C-alpha cells in the first residue's frame, strides 16, 4: 500500500521541482542587509537613496511596469513629494485632435515611465538583449540582492585570453557565463544624493540594491511583524490550553 502511494508522490515531486539550468557564475559574497532575517526591516534612508540611483541611472534602460509613482509614498515621502516626482515625468497621454500621440505629466496613479516604446526597441538599443523589468527583479534574480550587488560592483579587467562572445559584451564574473550586455552602470560620484551621503560606486550599488529589494516586496517588515504577533498569540493559546488541561484532569489520579 505504502509503495503504491509513494511512487506517484515521488514522481509528482520530481515534476514540481523547477528545472533550473543556471549557467555558471562566481558565487556572490553575502552582504549584511537591513532587511535580512525574520526581524529585518528596510533602512528607508537607503531605500530613498536607492530610488535616486534608479531614477538617475537605471531608469534609462530598465522598466518597472508593476510600480506606480504613488507606491513611492510608502518609502516615507509626502503626497506632495510624490506628486512632484510624478509630474517631472512625461507619459503617453493618448492622441490629440489630429490623431498624433501626445504626452502628459505623470500622476501618482501612473506606472513608472517605460524607457522604450516596445520590447523590440529595448532590444535594438541594447545590442539585441532587452534589459529585464526591475519591478520584481530582486525576488526572481538567482542569487537575489547579494548577486545584484556583486554584479554591479563586479566589472573588472578580464583575465588574459578573454574574448567577448559578441560586440557589446562585458566581462563580469557574477553574470551568467561571466559576461553581460549591460555596460558598467555605476561609477564614483555618478548620483546626486539629497542627504549628502558620498556617492561611491559601492554606496550606489548598496542603495539601489536595497531599493530593488524594497520595491519587490514593500510589505516585508509588516509581514515580519504580523508573523511575530501570530507566533506570540499561538504561544499564549498553548499555555492556556496546558493550564486548562491540568485543571480539568486534576481530580484524576
Ligand atoms: C545602458 C542601459 C542600462 C543601464 C543604464 C542599466 N542597465 Fe541593467 N541591464 C541592461 C541590459 C541590456 C541588461 C541585459 C544584459 C544581459 O542579459 O546580458 C541588463 C541587465 C541587468 C541585470 C540582470 C543581469 C543578469 O545577470 O541577467 C541587473 C541586475 C541589472 N541590469 C541591474 C541594473 C541596475 C541596478 C542599474 C542601475 C544602477 C542598471 N542595471 C542600469 C542595460 C542597462
py3Dmol code that shows the C-alpha trace and the ligand (Angstrom):
import py3Dmol

protein = """\
ATOM      1  CA  UNK A   1       0.000   0.000   0.000  1.00  0.00           C
ATOM      2  CA  UNK A   2       2.767   2.381   1.037  1.00  0.00           C
ATOM      3  CA  UNK A   3       4.695   1.778  -2.189  1.00  0.00           C
ATOM      4  CA  UNK A   4       1.613   2.456  -4.264  1.00  0.00           C
ATOM      5  CA  UNK A   5       1.292   5.850  -2.601  1.00  0.00           C
ATOM      6  CA  UNK A   6       4.957   6.738  -2.582  1.00  0.00           C
ATOM      7  CA  UNK A   7       5.714   6.168  -6.280  1.00  0.00           C
ATOM      8  CA  UNK A   8       3.255   8.720  -7.717  1.00  0.00           C
ATOM      9  CA  UNK A   9       4.178  11.153  -4.935  1.00  0.00           C
ATOM     10  CA  UNK A  10       7.860  10.962  -5.806  1.00  0.00           C
ATOM     11  CA  UNK A  11       7.019  11.431  -9.475  1.00  0.00           C
ATOM     12  CA  UNK A  12       4.898  14.458  -8.664  1.00  0.00           C
ATOM     13  CA  UNK A  13       7.713  15.961  -6.590  1.00  0.00           C
ATOM     14  CA  UNK A  14      10.170  15.467  -9.451  1.00  0.00           C
ATOM     15  CA  UNK A  15       7.796  17.250 -11.806  1.00  0.00           C
ATOM     16  CA  UNK A  16       7.229  20.081  -9.325  1.00  0.00           C
ATOM     17  CA  UNK A  17      10.962  20.708  -8.813  1.00  0.00           C
ATOM     18  CA  UNK A  18      11.914  23.656 -11.016  1.00  0.00           C
ATOM     19  CA  UNK A  19      14.265  22.710 -13.821  1.00  0.00           C
ATOM     20  CA  UNK A  20      16.893  25.418 -13.342  1.00  0.00           C
ATOM     21  CA  UNK A  21      19.895  25.208 -15.605  1.00  0.00           C
ATOM     22  CA  UNK A  22      21.695  28.296 -14.356  1.00  0.00           C
ATOM     23  CA  UNK A  23      24.817  28.988 -16.331  1.00  0.00           C
ATOM     24  CA  UNK A  24      27.914  29.092 -14.145  1.00  0.00           C
ATOM     25  CA  UNK A  25      28.889  32.326 -12.428  1.00  0.00           C
ATOM     26  CA  UNK A  26      31.054  33.169  -9.413  1.00  0.00           C
ATOM     27  CA  UNK A  27      29.166  32.798  -6.094  1.00  0.00           C
ATOM     28  CA  UNK A  28      28.204  36.252  -4.760  1.00  0.00           C
ATOM     29  CA  UNK A  29      29.675  37.050  -1.312  1.00  0.00           C
ATOM     30  CA  UNK A  30      26.997  37.526   1.354  1.00  0.00           C
ATOM     31  CA  UNK A  31      26.311  41.142   2.378  1.00  0.00           C
ATOM     32  CA  UNK A  32      24.677  42.403   5.564  1.00  0.00           C
ATOM     33  CA  UNK A  33      21.301  43.849   4.584  1.00  0.00           C
ATOM     34  CA  UNK A  34      18.959  45.776   6.898  1.00  0.00           C
ATOM     35  CA  UNK A  35      16.086  43.642   5.554  1.00  0.00           C
ATOM     36  CA  UNK A  36      17.751  40.255   6.238  1.00  0.00           C
ATOM     37  CA  UNK A  37      16.243  37.689   8.607  1.00  0.00           C
ATOM     38  CA  UNK A  38      12.891  37.402  10.369  1.00  0.00           C
ATOM     39  CA  UNK A  39      13.376  40.692  12.243  1.00  0.00           C
ATOM     40  CA  UNK A  40      14.665  42.541   9.178  1.00  0.00           C
ATOM     41  CA  UNK A  41      13.205  45.896   8.209  1.00  0.00           C
ATOM     42  CA  UNK A  42      14.182  48.274   5.446  1.00  0.00           C
ATOM     43  CA  UNK A  43      16.583  51.144   6.081  1.00  0.00           C
ATOM     44  CA  UNK A  44      14.311  53.778   4.478  1.00  0.00           C
ATOM     45  CA  UNK A  45      17.130  56.323   4.018  1.00  0.00           C
ATOM     46  CA  UNK A  46      18.938  53.702   1.903  1.00  0.00           C
ATOM     47  CA  UNK A  47      15.706  52.900   0.013  1.00  0.00           C
ATOM     48  CA  UNK A  48      15.266  56.612  -0.812  1.00  0.00           C
ATOM     49  CA  UNK A  49      18.889  56.972  -1.967  1.00  0.00           C
ATOM     50  CA  UNK A  50      18.416  53.775  -3.995  1.00  0.00           C
ATOM     51  CA  UNK A  51      15.414  55.310  -5.729  1.00  0.00           C
ATOM     52  CA  UNK A  52      17.653  58.263  -6.667  1.00  0.00           C
ATOM     53  CA  UNK A  53      20.086  55.777  -8.274  1.00  0.00           C
ATOM     54  CA  UNK A  54      17.253  54.048 -10.147  1.00  0.00           C
ATOM     55  CA  UNK A  55      15.769  57.367 -11.308  1.00  0.00           C
ATOM     56  CA  UNK A  56      19.086  58.948 -12.338  1.00  0.00           C
ATOM     57  CA  UNK A  57      20.742  55.839 -13.842  1.00  0.00           C
ATOM     58  CA  UNK A  58      18.881  52.534 -14.247  1.00  0.00           C
ATOM     59  CA  UNK A  59      15.590  54.041 -15.473  1.00  0.00           C
ATOM     60  CA  UNK A  60      17.317  54.988 -18.741  1.00  0.00           C
ATOM     61  CA  UNK A  61      17.191  51.306 -19.712  1.00  0.00           C
ATOM     62  CA  UNK A  62      15.152  49.273 -17.195  1.00  0.00           C
ATOM     63  CA  UNK A  63      11.349  49.459 -16.930  1.00  0.00           C
ATOM     64  CA  UNK A  64       9.420  48.933 -13.694  1.00  0.00           C
ATOM     65  CA  UNK A  65       5.985  48.139 -15.031  1.00  0.00           C
ATOM     66  CA  UNK A  66       4.417  46.897 -11.791  1.00  0.00           C
ATOM     67  CA  UNK A  67       5.223  50.049  -9.794  1.00  0.00           C
ATOM     68  CA  UNK A  68       3.292  53.345  -9.681  1.00  0.00           C
ATOM     69  CA  UNK A  69       4.655  56.730  -8.605  1.00  0.00           C
ATOM     70  CA  UNK A  70       2.135  56.575  -5.760  1.00  0.00           C
ATOM     71  CA  UNK A  71       3.865  53.434  -4.431  1.00  0.00           C
ATOM     72  CA  UNK A  72       6.874  55.633  -3.607  1.00  0.00           C
ATOM     73  CA  UNK A  73       4.860  57.230  -0.791  1.00  0.00           C
ATOM     74  CA  UNK A  74       5.469  54.095   1.291  1.00  0.00           C
ATOM     75  CA  UNK A  75       9.229  54.786   1.401  1.00  0.00           C
ATOM     76  CA  UNK A  76       8.479  57.828   3.578  1.00  0.00           C
ATOM     77  CA  UNK A  77       7.593  60.578   1.070  1.00  0.00           C
ATOM     78  CA  UNK A  78       4.741  63.067   1.452  1.00  0.00           C
ATOM     79  CA  UNK A  79       1.910  63.200  -1.099  1.00  0.00           C
ATOM     80  CA  UNK A  80       3.358  66.465  -2.376  1.00  0.00           C
ATOM     81  CA  UNK A  81       6.827  64.929  -2.891  1.00  0.00           C
ATOM     82  CA  UNK A  82       5.229  62.019  -4.763  1.00  0.00           C
ATOM     83  CA  UNK A  83       3.213  64.456  -6.889  1.00  0.00           C
ATOM     84  CA  UNK A  84       6.378  66.390  -7.802  1.00  0.00           C
ATOM     85  CA  UNK A  85       8.323  63.220  -8.700  1.00  0.00           C
ATOM     86  CA  UNK A  86       5.443  62.051 -10.907  1.00  0.00           C
ATOM     87  CA  UNK A  87       4.865  65.446 -12.531  1.00  0.00           C
ATOM     88  CA  UNK A  88       8.535  65.615 -13.601  1.00  0.00           C
ATOM     89  CA  UNK A  89       7.991  62.525 -15.824  1.00  0.00           C
ATOM     90  CA  UNK A  90       6.030  62.577 -19.057  1.00  0.00           C
ATOM     91  CA  UNK A  91       3.967  59.544 -20.025  1.00  0.00           C
ATOM     92  CA  UNK A  92       1.904  58.750 -23.134  1.00  0.00           C
ATOM     93  CA  UNK A  93      -1.272  60.860 -22.999  1.00  0.00           C
ATOM     94  CA  UNK A  94      -3.423  59.432 -25.800  1.00  0.00           C
ATOM     95  CA  UNK A  95      -3.804  61.308 -29.076  1.00  0.00           C
ATOM     96  CA  UNK A  96      -4.599  64.932 -29.947  1.00  0.00           C
ATOM     97  CA  UNK A  97      -7.346  66.201 -32.294  1.00  0.00           C
ATOM     98  CA  UNK A  98      -5.163  65.317 -35.311  1.00  0.00           C
ATOM     99  CA  UNK A  99      -4.659  61.766 -34.035  1.00  0.00           C
ATOM    100  CA  UNK A 100      -0.994  62.402 -33.166  1.00  0.00           C
ATOM    101  CA  UNK A 101       0.237  60.732 -29.950  1.00  0.00           C
ATOM    102  CA  UNK A 102       0.828  63.239 -27.139  1.00  0.00           C
ATOM    103  CA  UNK A 103       2.437  63.080 -23.703  1.00  0.00           C
ATOM    104  CA  UNK A 104       1.307  64.496 -20.361  1.00  0.00           C
ATOM    105  CA  UNK A 105       2.903  64.856 -16.909  1.00  0.00           C
ATOM    106  CA  UNK A 106       2.503  61.651 -14.868  1.00  0.00           C
ATOM    107  CA  UNK A 107       0.321  61.466 -11.738  1.00  0.00           C
ATOM    108  CA  UNK A 108       0.636  59.294  -8.614  1.00  0.00           C
ATOM    109  CA  UNK A 109      -1.678  56.708 -10.240  1.00  0.00           C
ATOM    110  CA  UNK A 110       0.592  56.202 -13.282  1.00  0.00           C
ATOM    111  CA  UNK A 111       3.022  53.333 -13.612  1.00  0.00           C
ATOM    112  CA  UNK A 112       6.720  54.205 -13.964  1.00  0.00           C
ATOM    113  CA  UNK A 113       7.554  55.597 -17.361  1.00  0.00           C
ATOM    114  CA  UNK A 114       8.851  52.883 -19.697  1.00  0.00           C
ATOM    115  CA  UNK A 115      12.217  53.898 -21.211  1.00  0.00           C
ATOM    116  CA  UNK A 116      11.393  52.159 -24.519  1.00  0.00           C
ATOM    117  CA  UNK A 117       8.171  52.165 -26.556  1.00  0.00           C
ATOM    118  CA  UNK A 118       8.349  48.383 -27.207  1.00  0.00           C
ATOM    119  CA  UNK A 119      10.408  45.282 -26.289  1.00  0.00           C
ATOM    120  CA  UNK A 120      11.834  45.359 -29.813  1.00  0.00           C
ATOM    121  CA  UNK A 121      13.054  48.944 -29.325  1.00  0.00           C
ATOM    122  CA  UNK A 122      14.533  47.940 -25.923  1.00  0.00           C
ATOM    123  CA  UNK A 123      16.442  45.070 -27.542  1.00  0.00           C
ATOM    124  CA  UNK A 124      17.572  47.128 -30.529  1.00  0.00           C
ATOM    125  CA  UNK A 125      19.022  49.840 -28.244  1.00  0.00           C
ATOM    126  CA  UNK A 126      20.966  47.261 -26.183  1.00  0.00           C
ATOM    127  CA  UNK A 127      22.852  45.085 -28.669  1.00  0.00           C
ATOM    128  CA  UNK A 128      19.878  42.749 -29.039  1.00  0.00           C
ATOM    129  CA  UNK A 129      19.372  41.960 -25.316  1.00  0.00           C
ATOM    130  CA  UNK A 130      16.440  43.811 -23.704  1.00  0.00           C
ATOM    131  CA  UNK A 131      17.126  44.992 -20.118  1.00  0.00           C
ATOM    132  CA  UNK A 132      14.859  42.983 -17.742  1.00  0.00           C
ATOM    133  CA  UNK A 133      11.981  44.735 -15.955  1.00  0.00           C
ATOM    134  CA  UNK A 134      13.091  45.646 -12.417  1.00  0.00           C
ATOM    135  CA  UNK A 135       9.739  45.542 -10.552  1.00  0.00           C
ATOM    136  CA  UNK A 136      10.393  42.111  -9.005  1.00  0.00           C
ATOM    137  CA  UNK A 137      13.994  41.542 -10.127  1.00  0.00           C
ATOM    138  CA  UNK A 138      15.431  41.285  -6.576  1.00  0.00           C
ATOM    139  CA  UNK A 139      12.977  38.427  -5.881  1.00  0.00           C
ATOM    140  CA  UNK A 140      13.330  36.462  -9.109  1.00  0.00           C
ATOM    141  CA  UNK A 141      17.025  37.003  -9.865  1.00  0.00           C
ATOM    142  CA  UNK A 142      19.032  33.856  -8.974  1.00  0.00           C
ATOM    143  CA  UNK A 143      21.273  34.881  -6.089  1.00  0.00           C
ATOM    144  CA  UNK A 144      18.980  37.775  -5.073  1.00  0.00           C
ATOM    145  CA  UNK A 145      20.274  41.061  -3.617  1.00  0.00           C
ATOM    146  CA  UNK A 146      23.752  39.648  -2.847  1.00  0.00           C
ATOM    147  CA  UNK A 147      24.283  38.865  -6.522  1.00  0.00           C
ATOM    148  CA  UNK A 148      22.822  42.156  -7.778  1.00  0.00           C
ATOM    149  CA  UNK A 149      25.322  43.982  -5.557  1.00  0.00           C
ATOM    150  CA  UNK A 150      28.163  41.691  -6.661  1.00  0.00           C
ATOM    151  CA  UNK A 151      27.230  42.189 -10.322  1.00  0.00           C
ATOM    152  CA  UNK A 152      27.050  45.995 -10.068  1.00  0.00           C
ATOM    153  CA  UNK A 153      30.458  46.190  -8.356  1.00  0.00           C
ATOM    154  CA  UNK A 154      31.949  43.217 -10.238  1.00  0.00           C
ATOM    155  CA  UNK A 155      33.113  44.721 -13.562  1.00  0.00           C
ATOM    156  CA  UNK A 156      36.864  44.295 -13.796  1.00  0.00           C
ATOM    157  CA  UNK A 157      39.760  43.785 -16.173  1.00  0.00           C
ATOM    158  CA  UNK A 158      39.133  40.453 -17.898  1.00  0.00           C
ATOM    159  CA  UNK A 159      41.653  37.645 -17.454  1.00  0.00           C
ATOM    160  CA  UNK A 160      44.222  37.265 -20.218  1.00  0.00           C
ATOM    161  CA  UNK A 161      42.769  35.452 -23.190  1.00  0.00           C
ATOM    162  CA  UNK A 162      39.155  36.575 -22.631  1.00  0.00           C
ATOM    163  CA  UNK A 163      37.353  37.358 -25.892  1.00  0.00           C
ATOM    164  CA  UNK A 164      33.836  38.850 -25.740  1.00  0.00           C
ATOM    165  CA  UNK A 165      31.409  36.385 -27.362  1.00  0.00           C
ATOM    166  CA  UNK A 166      29.711  39.288 -29.178  1.00  0.00           C
ATOM    167  CA  UNK A 167      30.313  43.025 -29.584  1.00  0.00           C
ATOM    168  CA  UNK A 168      28.951  44.969 -26.591  1.00  0.00           C
ATOM    169  CA  UNK A 169      29.559  42.129 -24.102  1.00  0.00           C
ATOM    170  CA  UNK A 170      31.400  42.982 -20.863  1.00  0.00           C
ATOM    171  CA  UNK A 171      33.406  40.679 -18.638  1.00  0.00           C
ATOM    172  CA  UNK A 172      31.784  40.248 -15.195  1.00  0.00           C
ATOM    173  CA  UNK A 173      32.368  37.088 -13.119  1.00  0.00           C
ATOM    174  CA  UNK A 174      28.904  37.373 -11.483  1.00  0.00           C
ATOM    175  CA  UNK A 175      26.992  37.377 -14.773  1.00  0.00           C
ATOM    176  CA  UNK A 176      25.853  34.089 -16.295  1.00  0.00           C
ATOM    177  CA  UNK A 177      28.785  32.713 -18.325  1.00  0.00           C
ATOM    178  CA  UNK A 178      30.908  35.557 -16.907  1.00  0.00           C
ATOM    179  CA  UNK A 179      29.631  38.030 -19.483  1.00  0.00           C
ATOM    180  CA  UNK A 180      26.857  40.642 -19.702  1.00  0.00           C
ATOM    181  CA  UNK A 181      25.434  43.046 -22.288  1.00  0.00           C
ATOM    182  CA  UNK A 182      24.963  45.827 -19.716  1.00  0.00           C
ATOM    183  CA  UNK A 183      27.728  48.429 -19.753  1.00  0.00           C
ATOM    184  CA  UNK A 184      29.042  49.157 -16.196  1.00  0.00           C
ATOM    185  CA  UNK A 185      26.150  51.373 -14.992  1.00  0.00           C
ATOM    186  CA  UNK A 186      27.743  52.909 -11.857  1.00  0.00           C
ATOM    187  CA  UNK A 187      30.854  54.898 -11.059  1.00  0.00           C
ATOM    188  CA  UNK A 188      32.015  57.147  -8.216  1.00  0.00           C
ATOM    189  CA  UNK A 189      30.126  60.437  -7.981  1.00  0.00           C
ATOM    190  CA  UNK A 190      27.509  59.493 -10.588  1.00  0.00           C
ATOM    191  CA  UNK A 191      24.452  60.188  -8.422  1.00  0.00           C
ATOM    192  CA  UNK A 192      23.325  63.303  -6.527  1.00  0.00           C
ATOM    193  CA  UNK A 193      22.226  62.239  -3.038  1.00  0.00           C
ATOM    194  CA  UNK A 194      19.837  64.657  -1.296  1.00  0.00           C
ATOM    195  CA  UNK A 195      21.137  63.592   2.149  1.00  0.00           C
ATOM    196  CA  UNK A 196      24.783  64.349   1.304  1.00  0.00           C
ATOM    197  CA  UNK A 197      25.987  60.715   1.521  1.00  0.00           C
ATOM    198  CA  UNK A 198      29.211  60.369  -0.541  1.00  0.00           C
ATOM    199  CA  UNK A 199      28.209  58.608  -3.763  1.00  0.00           C
ATOM    200  CA  UNK A 200      30.888  55.943  -4.153  1.00  0.00           C
ATOM    201  CA  UNK A 201      30.251  53.074  -6.563  1.00  0.00           C
ATOM    202  CA  UNK A 202      29.849  50.671  -3.620  1.00  0.00           C
ATOM    203  CA  UNK A 203      27.374  53.016  -1.876  1.00  0.00           C
ATOM    204  CA  UNK A 204      25.329  53.479  -5.059  1.00  0.00           C
ATOM    205  CA  UNK A 205      25.265  49.700  -5.601  1.00  0.00           C
ATOM    206  CA  UNK A 206      24.205  49.012  -1.994  1.00  0.00           C
ATOM    207  CA  UNK A 207      21.477  51.654  -2.088  1.00  0.00           C
ATOM    208  CA  UNK A 208      19.990  50.676  -5.441  1.00  0.00           C
ATOM    209  CA  UNK A 209      20.008  47.002  -4.399  1.00  0.00           C
ATOM    210  CA  UNK A 210      18.151  47.940  -1.194  1.00  0.00           C
ATOM    211  CA  UNK A 211      15.630  49.902  -3.287  1.00  0.00           C
ATOM    212  CA  UNK A 212      15.125  46.972  -5.668  1.00  0.00           C
ATOM    213  CA  UNK A 213      14.588  44.599  -2.713  1.00  0.00           C
ATOM    214  CA  UNK A 214      12.072  47.032  -1.171  1.00  0.00           C
ATOM    215  CA  UNK A 215      10.162  47.651  -4.383  1.00  0.00           C
ATOM    216  CA  UNK A 216       9.879  43.869  -4.932  1.00  0.00           C
ATOM    217  CA  UNK A 217       8.247  43.363  -1.518  1.00  0.00           C
ATOM    218  CA  UNK A 218       7.435  46.667   0.181  1.00  0.00           C
ATOM    219  CA  UNK A 219       5.341  44.956   2.882  1.00  0.00           C
ATOM    220  CA  UNK A 220       8.150  42.698   4.126  1.00  0.00           C
ATOM    221  CA  UNK A 221       8.521  44.457   7.516  1.00  0.00           C
ATOM    222  CA  UNK A 222       4.742  44.378   8.177  1.00  0.00           C
ATOM    223  CA  UNK A 223       4.651  40.672   7.309  1.00  0.00           C
ATOM    224  CA  UNK A 224       7.501  40.033   9.760  1.00  0.00           C
ATOM    225  CA  UNK A 225       5.678  41.990  12.492  1.00  0.00           C
ATOM    226  CA  UNK A 226       2.433  40.112  11.859  1.00  0.00           C
ATOM    227  CA  UNK A 227       4.297  36.788  11.944  1.00  0.00           C
ATOM    228  CA  UNK A 228       5.773  37.585  15.354  1.00  0.00           C
ATOM    229  CA  UNK A 229       2.361  38.673  16.699  1.00  0.00           C
ATOM    230  CA  UNK A 230       0.723  35.485  15.452  1.00  0.00           C
ATOM    231  CA  UNK A 231       3.504  33.369  16.997  1.00  0.00           C
ATOM    232  CA  UNK A 232       3.113  35.102  20.385  1.00  0.00           C
ATOM    233  CA  UNK A 233      -0.663  34.625  20.239  1.00  0.00           C
ATOM    234  CA  UNK A 234      -0.310  30.912  19.479  1.00  0.00           C
ATOM    235  CA  UNK A 235       2.186  30.518  22.342  1.00  0.00           C
ATOM    236  CA  UNK A 236      -0.306  32.217  24.667  1.00  0.00           C
ATOM    237  CA  UNK A 237      -3.071  29.844  23.498  1.00  0.00           C
ATOM    238  CA  UNK A 238      -0.789  26.845  24.044  1.00  0.00           C
ATOM    239  CA  UNK A 239      -0.042  27.884  27.645  1.00  0.00           C
ATOM    240  CA  UNK A 240      -3.757  28.449  28.261  1.00  0.00           C
ATOM    241  CA  UNK A 241      -4.647  25.018  26.866  1.00  0.00           C
ATOM    242  CA  UNK A 242      -1.970  23.411  29.033  1.00  0.00           C
ATOM    243  CA  UNK A 243      -3.253  25.080  32.242  1.00  0.00           C
ATOM    244  CA  UNK A 244      -6.838  24.171  31.375  1.00  0.00           C
ATOM    245  CA  UNK A 245      -5.897  20.551  30.797  1.00  0.00           C
ATOM    246  CA  UNK A 246      -4.130  20.378  34.187  1.00  0.00           C
ATOM    247  CA  UNK A 247      -7.171  21.810  35.874  1.00  0.00           C
ATOM    248  CA  UNK A 248      -9.717  19.540  34.198  1.00  0.00           C
ATOM    249  CA  UNK A 249      -7.677  16.403  34.948  1.00  0.00           C
ATOM    250  CA  UNK A 250      -6.590  17.495  38.453  1.00  0.00           C
ATOM    251  CA  UNK A 251      -9.010  15.043  40.184  1.00  0.00           C
ATOM    252  CA  UNK A 252      -7.874  12.046  38.195  1.00  0.00           C
ATOM    253  CA  UNK A 253      -5.054  10.103  39.868  1.00  0.00           C
TER     254      UNK A 253
END
"""
ligand_1 = """\
43
LIG
C 22.553 51.403 -20.813
C 21.438 50.607 -20.412
C 21.428 50.067 -18.985
C 21.513 50.763 -17.806
C 21.689 52.262 -17.607
C 21.361 49.789 -16.752
N 21.196 48.540 -17.286
Fe 20.978 46.797 -16.229
N 20.855 45.764 -17.968
C 20.940 46.301 -19.225
C 20.875 45.223 -20.210
C 20.943 45.384 -21.722
C 20.726 44.029 -19.478
C 20.624 42.594 -20.027
C 22.044 42.086 -20.061
C 22.218 40.644 -20.420
O 21.295 39.839 -20.189
O 23.318 40.321 -20.927
C 20.726 44.407 -18.069
C 20.626 43.503 -17.044
C 20.617 43.828 -15.684
C 20.521 42.873 -14.605
C 20.386 41.348 -14.773
C 21.723 40.784 -15.057
C 21.713 39.336 -15.415
O 22.616 38.617 -14.952
O 20.819 38.872 -16.136
C 20.548 43.576 -13.440
C 20.510 43.015 -12.025
C 20.651 44.968 -13.794
N 20.703 45.076 -15.167
C 20.681 45.994 -12.894
C 20.844 47.333 -13.234
C 20.861 48.405 -12.273
C 20.671 48.249 -10.760
C 21.052 49.561 -12.969
C 21.176 50.951 -12.412
C 22.250 51.145 -11.469
C 21.147 49.200 -14.370
N 21.006 47.849 -14.499
C 21.369 50.109 -15.406
C 21.085 47.635 -19.566
C 21.233 48.663 -18.645
"""
view = py3Dmol.view(width=600, height=400)
view.addModel(protein, "pdb")
view.setStyle({"model": 0}, {"cartoon": {"style": "trace"}})
view.addModel(ligand_1, "xyz")
view.setStyle({"model": 1}, {"stick": {}})
view.zoomTo()
view.show()
